[in-house]
Amino acid sequence: MSKKKALHRSTLEAKVALAALKGDRTISQVAAAFQVHPNQICKWRRQLLDLAPTLFASAHDSKDTAQVAEVAALYEQIGRLNVELEWLKKNT
């Protein structure tokens, strides 16, 4: 008889991973408290640690990317205007 794969909600996964990261209880104690296998807790904890920097970076990076694109467009326009100005100075 095969077991069905347990599907956990992301909120439970986050709570379990945070409880494991706190360090006040062992993985076995956290597993017993949430009724989840210890290997699964280690996996969720690793995912949380790997993805944590992207949670905070994405808000700043999107603003920075937009700002960099705008600055690049403005520098391009400045370059075109400088070329036009030099051409006009030379031809008049």
N, C-alpha and C positions, 0 to 999 in steps of 0.2 A: 504494500500500500504506500503510495507516494504522498509526501507532505506538500501542502500548498505553500507557495512562497508568501510569507507575511509581508503585506504592504503597509508601510508606516507613513504617517503623515509627516510632512516636513517640519511642522511645529514640534512634534515629538522628537524627531531626529535632532533638531536644534537644541532642545532642552537637554537631551541625553548627552550630546556633544559638549555643551557648556558645563554640565555637571561633571563630566569626565575631565574637562580642562581645569576646573577649580582646584582639584587636587586634595580636597578635604576627605574624599572617600576613594577607596581603591576601585579599579575597574569592575572587580567582582561584586562589590557592594552596589555600585551603580547599576550593574546588570540585574542584580536581584531586585533592586528597587523599581526598575522600569520593566522588568521581565523581558529583557532583550539579551541576546547572546553577546558575550564579551568581545568576540571578534568583530561583530557588527558595530559595537561602540568604538572600537579602535579605528575602524574604517571611517565612521562619521566624524570622529575627532580629527583624523588626518585630513578629511575633506574640508572641515571647518578651518583648520590651520592653513591649508593651501589656498582657499578661496577668500579668506579674510582680507587680504590686501586689496583685492579687486572690488570689494564692497565699498570701500572708502575712496578708492582711486577713480572709479568710474565717473562720479559726479564732477570731480576736478578735471579729469582728463577730457571730458567732452567740452567743458568750457575752454580749456587750454587749446584743444584742437581747433575749435571754432575761432578762437582769437588768433592763433597762428595762421590759419587760412586767410583771415581778414587782413592781417599784417602783410602777408605775402602778396595779396591782391593790391594793397595800397602801395607797396614797394614797386610792384610791376607798373602801376599807373604812374608813379613818380619817375621811373626810368623812361617810360614812353614820352612823358612831358618834357623831360630833360633833353631827349633826342630831338623832339620837335623844336624846342627852344634853340638848341645849337644849330639846327638846320635853318631856322628862320634868321638867326643872327648872321649866319654865313651867306645866305642868299639875299639879304637886304642891304 
